[in-house]
Amino acid sequence: MSQLAINTTQNVTISFTAASVGERIGAYLIDLLIKIAYGITVFYIFFYLLNLNLIINQLDIWSQRAIFMLFYLPVVIYSLVLELLFEGQTFGKKLVKIRVVKLDGYQASFGDYLIRWLFRVIDISISSGIVGLIAMVVNKNTQRLGDISAGTAVITLKSKISINSTILEEIEDVYQPRFPLVIKLSDNDVRIIKETFTTAAKTSDFVVLNKLTAKIEEVTGIKNEMGNTREFIQTILKDYNYYTQNM
């Protein structure tokens, strides 16, 4: 598996492992089975149990097409909606443990997911997956055309990592949080904050620490009245863990 280096806006490089072609195909096949199961279920309920076909047959051809398109719509928007709701994952991706990320280290936006979804027509639908497969095989980051156009990649989440490599922080049972506004951050924001903080703290890079503090203040509205940037960022990380674990 190739290593994917993502440069954050704080000029810190974070390494991920790009999902293999096999993992991506596996996730696609799981999602395909889910779509097929949906189609069979809809057909059985509406056309076998409820005999909806008797009513549809009495409609004009355009009305019939509109109804069939309505039934088929969840299949069409499946990946777009789920990747948006689950931050880069569909049910297939969750089971295979892979995720869509931006190449700048931040969570992909709706526009990014939309571009990936639109390119599925070329990558998968029209070519029966051949175009997308070739693109992933020849690309070192296993990106299909949709990923290249959206500036995204799919990474594996299977790497064995310690608590220091995650957004998790060890907090005491009696810990008292200070900044409720940390809930404005996402898991991906906190991951980047921790990665950047850990790297900068090791080298005592106060320029990066100050920039990181300023960015946290800008996004959350929290002001660093503690004076010490390290203590402030550590408190942000612990507070986020406290609130997200107790919601």
Contacts in CASP RR format, 6 or more apart in sequence:
PFRMAT RR
TARGET T0000
AUTHOR 0000-0000-0000
METHOD contacts of the structure
MODEL  1
MSQLAINTTQNVTISFTAASVGERIGAYLIDLLIKIAYGITVFYIFFYLL
NLNLIINQLDIWSQRAIFMLFYLPVVIYSLVLELLFEGQTFGKKLVKIRV
VKLDGYQASFGDYLIRWLFRVIDISISSGIVGLIAMVVNKNTQRLGDISA
GTAVITLKSKISINSTILEEIEDVYQPRFPLVIKLSDNDVRIIKETFTTA
AKTSDFVVLNKLTAKIEEVTGIKNEMGNTREFIQTILKDYNYYTQNM
1 17 0 8 1.000
1 18 0 8 1.000
1 19 0 8 1.000
1 20 0 8 1.000
1 156 0 8 1.000
2 17 0 8 1.000
2 18 0 8 1.000
2 140 0 8 1.000
2 141 0 8 1.000
2 142 0 8 1.000
3 15 0 8 1.000
3 16 0 8 1.000
3 17 0 8 1.000
3 18 0 8 1.000
4 15 0 8 1.000
4 16 0 8 1.000
4 17 0 8 1.000
4 18 0 8 1.000
4 141 0 8 1.000
4 153 0 8 1.000
4 155 0 8 1.000
5 13 0 8 1.000
5 14 0 8 1.000
5 15 0 8 1.000
6 13 0 8 1.000
6 14 0 8 1.000
6 15 0 8 1.000
6 16 0 8 1.000
6 101 0 8 1.000
6 102 0 8 1.000
6 103 0 8 1.000
6 104 0 8 1.000
6 105 0 8 1.000
7 13 0 8 1.000
7 103 0 8 1.000
7 104 0 8 1.000
7 105 0 8 1.000
8 14 0 8 1.000
8 104 0 8 1.000
8 105 0 8 1.000
8 106 0 8 1.000
8 192 0 8 1.000
8 195 0 8 1.000
8 196 0 8 1.000
9 104 0 8 1.000
9 106 0 8 1.000
9 215 0 8 1.000
10 192 0 8 1.000
10 196 0 8 1.000
10 200 0 8 1.000
10 208 0 8 1.000
10 211 0 8 1.000
10 212 0 8 1.000
10 215 0 8 1.000
11 208 0 8 1.000
12 195 0 8 1.000
12 196 0 8 1.000
12 199 0 8 1.000
12 200 0 8 1.000
12 208 0 8 1.000
14 105 0 8 1.000
14 192 0 8 1.000
14 195 0 8 1.000
16 101 0 8 1.000
16 153 0 8 1.000
16 155 0 8 1.000
16 156 0 8 1.000
17 155 0 8 1.000
17 156 0 8 1.000
17 158 0 8 1.000
17 159 0 8 1.000
18 140 0 8 1.000
18 141 0 8 1.000
18 142 0 8 1.000
18 153 0 8 1.000
18 154 0 8 1.000
18 155 0 8 1.000
18 156 0 8 1.000
19 96 0 8 1.000
19 98 0 8 1.000
19 142 0 8 1.000
19 154 0 8 1.000
19 155 0 8 1.000
19 156 0 8 1.000
20 142 0 8 1.000
20 156 0 8 1.000
21 133 0 8 1.000
21 136 0 8 1.000
21 137 0 8 1.000
21 142 0 8 1.000
23 96 0 8 1.000
23 98 0 8 1.000
23 156 0 8 1.000
24 98 0 8 1.000
24 136 0 8 1.000
24 142 0 8 1.000
24 154 0 8 1.000
25 133 0 8 1.000
26 92 0 8 1.000
26 96 0 8 1.000
27 90 0 8 1.000
27 92 0 8 1.000
27 93 0 8 1.000
27 95 0 8 1.000
27 96 0 8 1.000
27 98 0 8 1.000
28 92 0 8 1.000
28 124 0 8 1.000
30 91 0 8 1.000
30 92 0 8 1.000
30 95 0 8 1.000
30 96 0 8 1.000
31 78 0 8 1.000
31 79 0 8 1.000
31 90 0 8 1.000
31 91 0 8 1.000
31 92 0 8 1.000
31 93 0 8 1.000
34 78 0 8 1.000
34 91 0 8 1.000
34 92 0 8 1.000
35 75 0 8 1.000
35 78 0 8 1.000
38 74 0 8 1.000
38 75 0 8 1.000
39 71 0 8 1.000
39 75 0 8 1.000
42 71 0 8 1.000
46 52 0 8 1.000
46 71 0 8 1.000
47 53 0 8 1.000
56 63 0 8 1.000
56 64 0 8 1.000
56 67 0 8 1.000
57 64 0 8 1.000
59 67 0 8 1.000
77 117 0 8 1.000
78 90 0 8 1.000
79 90 0 8 1.000
79 116 0 8 1.000
79 117 0 8 1.000
79 120 0 8 1.000
80 113 0 8 1.000
80 114 0 8 1.000
80 117 0 8 1.000
82 89 0 8 1.000
82 90 0 8 1.000
82 91 0 8 1.000
83 89 0 8 1.000
83 90 0 8 1.000
83 93 0 8 1.000
83 100 0 8 1.000
83 108 0 8 1.000
83 113 0 8 1.000
83 116 0 8 1.000
83 117 0 8 1.000
84 110 0 8 1.000
84 113 0 8 1.000
86 93 0 8 1.000
86 94 0 8 1.000
87 99 0 8 1.000
87 107 0 8 1.000
87 186 0 8 1.000
87 187 0 8 1.000
87 188 0 8 1.000
88 99 0 8 1.000
88 100 0 8 1.000
88 101 0 8 1.000
88 107 0 8 1.000
88 108 0 8 1.000
88 113 0 8 1.000
89 98 0 8 1.000
89 99 0 8 1.000
89 100 0 8 1.000
93 99 0 8 1.000
93 100 0 8 1.000
93 154 0 8 1.000
97 156 0 8 1.000
97 157 0 8 1.000
97 158 0 8 1.000
98 154 0 8 1.000
98 155 0 8 1.000
98 156 0 8 1.000
98 157 0 8 1.000
99 154 0 8 1.000
99 155 0 8 1.000
99 157 0 8 1.000
100 108 0 8 1.000
100 112 0 8 1.000
100 113 0 8 1.000
100 116 0 8 1.000
100 147 0 8 1.000
100 152 0 8 1.000
100 153 0 8 1.000
100 154 0 8 1.000
101 107 0 8 1.000
101 108 0 8 1.000
101 152 0 8 1.000
101 153 0 8 1.000
101 154 0 8 1.000
101 155 0 8 1.000
101 188 0 8 1.000
102 108 0 8 1.000
102 112 0 8 1.000
102 151 0 8 1.000
102 152 0 8 1.000
103 151 0 8 1.000
103 152 0 8 1.000
103 153 0 8 1.000
105 188 0 8 1.000
105 192 0 8 1.000
106 188 0 8 1.000
106 189 0 8 1.000
106 192 0 8 1.000
107 186 0 8 1.000
107 188 0 8 1.000
107 189 0 8 1.000
108 150 0 8 1.000
108 152 0 8 1.000
111 150 0 8 1.000
112 150 0 8 1.000
112 151 0 8 1.000
112 152 0 8 1.000
113 150 0 8 1.000
115 146 0 8 1.000
115 149 0 8 1.000
115 150 0 8 1.000
116 146 0 8 1.000
116 147 0 8 1.000
116 149 0 8 1.000
116 150 0 8 1.000
116 152 0 8 1.000
118 146 0 8 1.000
119 144 0 8 1.000
119 145 0 8 1.000
119 146 0 8 1.000
119 149 0 8 1.000
119 150 0 8 1.000
120 146 0 8 1.000
122 131 0 8 1.000
122 132 0 8 1.000
122 145 0 8 1.000
122 146 0 8 1.000
123 129 0 8 1.000
123 131 0 8 1.000
123 132 0 8 1.000
123 135 0 8 1.000
123 144 0 8 1.000
123 145 0 8 1.000
123 146 0 8 1.000
124 131 0 8 1.000
124 132 0 8 1.000
131 144 0 8 1.000
131 145 0 8 1.000
132 144 0 8 1.000
132 145 0 8 1.000
135 143 0 8 1.000
135 144 0 8 1.000
135 145 0 8 1.000
135 148 0 8 1.000
136 142 0 8 1.000
136 143 0 8 1.000
136 144 0 8 1.000
139 148 0 8 1.000
141 147 0 8 1.000
141 153 0 8 1.000
142 153 0 8 1.000
142 154 0 8 1.000
143 152 0 8 1.000
143 153 0 8 1.000
143 154 0 8 1.000
146 152 0 8 1.000
147 153 0 8 1.000
147 154 0 8 1.000
163 169 0 8 1.000
163 170 0 8 1.000
164 198 0 8 1.000
166 191 0 8 1.000
166 194 0 8 1.000
167 187 0 8 1.000
167 190 0 8 1.000
167 191 0 8 1.000
167 194 0 8 1.000
167 237 0 8 1.000
167 240 0 8 1.000
167 241 0 8 1.000
168 241 0 8 1.000
169 237 0 8 1.000
169 238 0 8 1.000
169 240 0 8 1.000
169 241 0 8 1.000
171 238 0 8 1.000
171 241 0 8 1.000
171 242 0 8 1.000
175 238 0 8 1.000
175 242 0 8 1.000
177 238 0 8 1.000
177 239 0 8 1.000
177 242 0 8 1.000
177 243 0 8 1.000
178 235 0 8 1.000
178 239 0 8 1.000
179 220 0 8 1.000
179 222 0 8 1.000
179 235 0 8 1.000
179 236 0 8 1.000
179 239 0 8 1.000
180 239 0 8 1.000
180 243 0 8 1.000
181 220 0 8 1.000
181 221 0 8 1.000
181 222 0 8 1.000
182 220 0 8 1.000
182 222 0 8 1.000
182 236 0 8 1.000
182 239 0 8 1.000
182 240 0 8 1.000
182 243 0 8 1.000
183 240 0 8 1.000
183 243 0 8 1.000
183 244 0 8 1.000
184 219 0 8 1.000
184 220 0 8 1.000
184 221 0 8 1.000
185 193 0 8 1.000
185 216 0 8 1.000
185 219 0 8 1.000
185 220 0 8 1.000
185 236 0 8 1.000
185 240 0 8 1.000
187 244 0 8 1.000
189 219 0 8 1.000
190 237 0 8 1.000
190 240 0 8 1.000
193 212 0 8 1.000
193 216 0 8 1.000
193 233 0 8 1.000
193 236 0 8 1.000
193 237 0 8 1.000
194 237 0 8 1.000
196 208 0 8 1.000
196 212 0 8 1.000
197 209 0 8 1.000
197 212 0 8 1.000
197 230 0 8 1.000
197 233 0 8 1.000
197 234 0 8 1.000
197 237 0 8 1.000
199 205 0 8 1.000
199 208 0 8 1.000
200 206 0 8 1.000
200 208 0 8 1.000
200 209 0 8 1.000
200 212 0 8 1.000
201 209 0 8 1.000
201 230 0 8 1.000
206 229 0 8 1.000
209 229 0 8 1.000
209 230 0 8 1.000
209 233 0 8 1.000
210 229 0 8 1.000
212 229 0 8 1.000
212 233 0 8 1.000
213 224 0 8 1.000
213 229 0 8 1.000
213 232 0 8 1.000
213 233 0 8 1.000
216 222 0 8 1.000
216 224 0 8 1.000
216 232 0 8 1.000
216 233 0 8 1.000
216 236 0 8 1.000
217 223 0 8 1.000
217 224 0 8 1.000
220 236 0 8 1.000
222 236 0 8 1.000
224 232 0 8 1.000
226 232 0 8 1.000
226 235 0 8 1.000
END
